[in-house]
Amino acid sequence: MRFRDAAAIIAAGIVIACGAGPKSSPAATPAPTKAASGPRVRLPSGAEYAVELALTPEEQAQGLMFRESLPTRTGMLFLFPETAPHHFWMKNTMIPLDMIWMDEAGTVLFVSVDTPPCKADPCPNYGPDAPAARVLEIAGGLAKKEKVAVGSVIRFEDVNRKP
């Protein structure tokens, strides 16, 4: 064996031993995907949305006011301490929303689709006169896409009443 051939074999061995070969390259093995954490809802379509929780009266009064957009597959979930009629308005809300009223188990009671921002006082109220325990707000137009309708069920994951 000539010196040049021996050097090439040794160099190849070093490359393989150091893990730089194509099969041991970190880029060749995809990292495992991290499971989503935090509060989420699973809509009837199967889509999972990350949600912010509105638990306190202050958080519920603020809601999604002054937001110019919502990231894809996100929303806000209002958890009320009592099941009662809960009416919403769109004052200082910048984007249309789909608002979904549910009972404690997540059964949809009422849907306000593409609820428009309020442009001038007095702002109208939205929602059923029937008692509800939770309300989910997502970007306008998505409830239909995600197969949300009266009687469908929304599942809750990592949703706790306490922050």
C-alpha positions in Angstrom: 0.0 0.0 0.0 1.3 3.4 -0.9 1.6 6.2 1.7 -1.1 8.2 0.0 -3.6 5.3 0.1 -2.8 4.6 3.8 -3.3 8.3 4.6 -6.7 8.3 2.9 -7.8 5.2 4.8 -6.7 6.7 8.1 -8.4 10.0 7.4 -11.7 8.2 6.5 -11.4 6.2 9.7 -11.0 9.4 11.7 -14.0 11.0 10.1 -16.2 8.0 10.8 -14.8 7.7 14.4 -15.6 11.4 15.1 -19.2 10.9 14.0 -19.0 13.1 11.0 -20.2 10.4 8.6 -23.5 10.9 7.0 -25.5 8.4 9.2 -24.3 9.9 12.5 -24.7 13.5 11.6 -27.0 15.4 13.9 -28.7 16.9 10.9 -29.5 13.4 9.6 -31.4 12.4 12.7 -34.3 14.7 13.4 -34.8 15.8 17.0 -37.9 14.4 18.6 -40.7 16.9 18.6 -41.6 18.3 22.0 -45.2 17.8 23.1 -47.1 21.0 23.5 -47.6 22.0 27.1 -49.8 24.5 28.8 -53.5 24.9 28.6 -55.0 23.7 25.3 -58.3 22.9 23.8 -59.1 20.2 21.2 -61.8 21.3 18.8 -64.3 18.9 17.1 -62.1 18.9 13.9 -59.2 17.4 16.0 -57.2 20.7 15.9 -55.4 21.6 19.1 -55.3 25.3 20.1 -53.1 26.8 22.8 -55.2 29.0 25.0 -54.5 31.8 27.5 -56.8 31.5 30.5 -58.9 34.4 31.7 -59.6 33.4 35.4 -59.9 36.7 37.3 -62.5 39.4 36.8 -59.7 41.7 35.6 -58.4 39.2 33.1 -61.9 38.6 31.9 -62.6 42.3 31.5 -59.4 42.7 29.5 -59.9 39.6 27.3 -58.4 40.1 23.8 -58.7 43.9 23.8 -56.1 45.8 21.8 -54.7 42.7 20.0 -54.2 43.3 16.3 -54.0 39.5 15.5 -53.9 36.1 17.1 -51.1 33.6 16.3 -52.3 30.5 14.4 -54.2 28.0 16.6 -54.4 30.2 19.7 -57.2 31.7 21.7 -58.5 32.7 25.1 -60.5 30.5 27.4 -62.7 32.2 30.0 -63.4 30.1 33.1 -66.1 31.4 35.3 -66.5 30.5 39.0 -70.3 30.1 38.5 -72.5 28.8 35.7 -74.6 31.7 34.6 -75.4 33.8 31.6 -72.2 35.6 30.5 -72.5 38.3 27.9 -69.5 39.7 26.0 -68.9 42.9 24.1 -66.2 43.8 21.6 -65.2 47.2 22.9 -61.5 47.9 22.1 -61.2 44.6 20.3 -59.3 45.0 17.1 -60.2 41.8 15.2 -63.3 39.8 14.6 -63.7 36.8 16.9 -65.6 33.6 17.1 -67.0 33.3 20.6 -68.1 29.8 21.8 -70.1 29.4 25.0 -69.9 26.0 26.7 -71.1 24.1 29.8 -68.6 22.7 32.3 -68.0 19.5 30.2 -67.3 21.5 27.1 -70.5 21.0 25.2 -71.1 23.9 23.0 -74.2 25.9 23.9 -74.0 28.9 21.6 -71.6 30.3 18.9 -71.2 33.9 17.9 -69.4 33.7 14.5 -67.2 36.5 13.1 -68.3 38.8 15.9 -67.2 42.3 14.7 -65.1 44.8 16.7 -67.2 47.6 18.3 -66.5 50.9 16.4 -68.7 53.2 18.5 -70.5 53.3 21.8 -72.8 51.8 22.8 -71.3 48.4 22.0 -73.8 45.5 21.6 -73.6 42.5 23.9 -73.2 38.9 22.6 -74.1 35.6 24.1 -77.0 33.4 25.1 -79.3 34.1 28.0 -78.7 30.5 29.0 -76.1 29.7 31.7 -72.6 28.8 30.6 -69.4 27.9 32.5 -66.8 28.7 29.9 -66.3 30.8 26.8 -63.6 30.3 24.1 -62.5 33.1 21.8 -60.6 32.3 18.6 -60.0 34.2 15.4 -63.1 35.0 13.4 -64.2 32.4 10.9 -62.4 29.5 12.5 -65.3 27.9 14.4 -66.9 26.7 11.2 -63.5 25.5 9.8 -62.9 23.6 13.1 -66.5 22.0 13.0 -67.6 23.9 16.1 -71.4 23.9 16.3 -74.1 23.8 19.0 -74.0 20.4 20.6 -70.4 19.6 19.6 -67.8 19.0 22.4 -64.5 20.8 23.0 -62.0 18.9 25.1 -59.7 20.6 27.6 -56.1 19.7 28.3 -54.0 21.1 31.1 -56.8 23.6 31.9 -56.8 24.4 35.6 -58.9 27.1 37.4 -55.8 28.2 39.4 -52.9 30.0 37.6 
